[in-house]
Amino acid sequence: MPEATAAEPATKPDRSAEIRRIALATYFGTALEWYDYFIYGTAAALVFPALFFPALDPVIGVIASLVTFALGFVARPVGAVIFGHIGDRLGRRAALIGTVTLMGVATGLIGLLPSYQTIGIAAPIILAVLRLLQGISAGGEWTGAALLAIEHAPPEQRGRYAAVPQLGSPTATLVSSGVFAVLTLLPEEMFQSWVWRVPFLAAFVLLAIALYLRVKVEESPLFRAALAEQKEEKLPVLETIRTAWGRLIIGGAAYLAGTAAFFVLTTFMISYISKSLKLSSTLALNATLVGAVVEILVIIVAGRLADRIGAAKVCVIGATISVLVAFPVFWLVDTKVPVLVIAGVSLGIGAISIPYGPIGVALSVMFPARLRYSGVALSVGLANILAGFGPLAGTWALGATGGQSWGPALLLALIAFITLVGSAGAHRVSRRAPEWDAV
């Protein structure tokens, strides 16, 4: 047997099993995070107005409930700063353990929260505080999960591994909407009394599983390399803002549809279908369930396509399609024909899932390893400042147009257009400065 020469590097060990384990941990943790987040959105549309804002007019009660939903998004930039600092100073793994713990505890406590009838004004105040804690957690969660998967993946497979944490979102939609769809079949009085708490209390059990998986995860090799070379920044958040503020704006715009449009198509759409169109809430929830299945398929395809043509290009294509289908989505829903309602919601969710699948790679290539957690988290945080008001903006647009759906349809198209512009900018940045080659 011939000996290996210097020109023939030793065979690298097969890390596929390790990478798959890391991908599983990021997927499950992200699914838990989004499950916790989504059950709040669903409950905000269906349950919280009567339980925590009973003294208000029903319409105002819905708006007040959606305002607490938006608070979680306002808090996400705070989480981006906190966990961006932790992620770039102490590591991706430490940040992810912190985010999942905070989210699981806050969500479980919502399930234990007494209603307005029991403790008065303290109930909505505590609800708002717990929602803020959810938002702080979510502000750092997705970034850490995406980076851990991407930075462990082989260069030629970053698109498909970046899509793995994204699958946590539709999985959470399936589980959260599925749970509520089943629970709403129970008597209304029972559901409003205590049954709605079950999905929130389940977060404690899911938290234990997520923590078990994440504690066993290996730290990112790129972060370890930066740490060994003493390339970490003392104040990574401030350094990112100082040196890459333009990229932060581009990244925020590119990410916007993945969150703002999604909540227009889910949280707002559930309220629109059940309250404005007077259709059953079960139909609205079933539409999001089918949409989640479509989202899973689209994310997988988009991730693999990103490895072939580039992540930012896929984002541009997906954002363009999202602009084009914004009005047809509402035309289908407005027919009130159940199968067409489901088709409309699925069409919208499927379209915005195209840029959502590889967005992790599209954003991460714009920042060097020592600033990457902060850069991506802050970009997403900027998007979420607007995204949290998506359902509220949809409600306002509906009222401003006299109950006509072209208002929220125009809002959906505008969100997608902003993502189109941001994705095009991300493509230009990645072509000029391929940061992956420099870390």
Buried (B, 14 or more C-beta within 10 A) or exposed (E): EEEEEEEEEEEEEEBEEEBEBBBBBBBBBBBBBBBBBBBBBBBBBBBBBBBBBEEBEEEEBBBBBBBBBBBBBBBBBBBBBBBBBBBBBBBBBBBBBBBBBBBBBBBBBBBEBEBBEEEEEEBBEBBBBBBBBBBBBBBBBBBBBBBBBBBBBEEEBBBBBBBBBBBBBBBBBBBBBBBBBEBBEEEEEEBBEEBBBBBBBBBBEBBEEBBEBBEEBBBBEBBBEBBEEEBBBEEBBEBBBEBBEEBBBBBBBBBBBBBBBBBBBBBBBBBBBBBBBEBEBBBBBBBBBBBBBBBBEBBBBBBBBBBEEBBBBBBBBBBBBBBEBBBBBBBBBBEEEEEBBBBBBBBBBBBBBBBBBBBBBBBBBBBBBBBBBBBBBBBBBBBBBBBBBBBBBBBBBBBEBEEBBBBBBBBBBBBBBBBBBBBBBBBEBBEEBEBBEEB
